[in-house]
Amino acid sequence: MRLRRILLGLIAAIAIVLTVVGVYGVMNYAVAQRTREIGIRMALGAQPGQVRSLILKQGLVLSAVGLVIGVGACFLFMRFIASLLFGVSTTDPIIFIAVALGLVIVSMTACYIPARKATKVDPLIALRYE
């Protein structure tokens, strides 16, 4: 029993790390691909906060899609998951909300670094890019 809990916790920690790395990588790539667009927006007067919120909204949409797919998969595999949980119902709404909120916070944290990097784009360099 104890080994099973340790392994489950380890797998969960690895999943969180993979989530952070994956979301950061996707958002960093998206910001790199949109460098010219972000530079034009900044040159036309967009404030850094507006650019940051644009990037964070894109990350939030990706997180929402991932959460919908994940919750759907959870309901599909609920019978298997029930054998791994002790003292917690498989349909406990508080657990679902807490996990979803935690994943949104983790993914927004991973999106913040590329969003902050996007606000530091110099419009002149971005327009000369490529």
Secondary structure, 3 states (H helix, E strand, C coil): CHHHHHHHHHHHHHHHHHHHHHHHHHHHHHHHHCHHHHHHHHHCCCCHHHHHHHHHHHHHHHHHHHHHHHHHHHHHCHHHHHCCCCCCCCCCHHHHHHHHHHHHHHHHHHHHHHHHHHHCCCHHHHHHCC
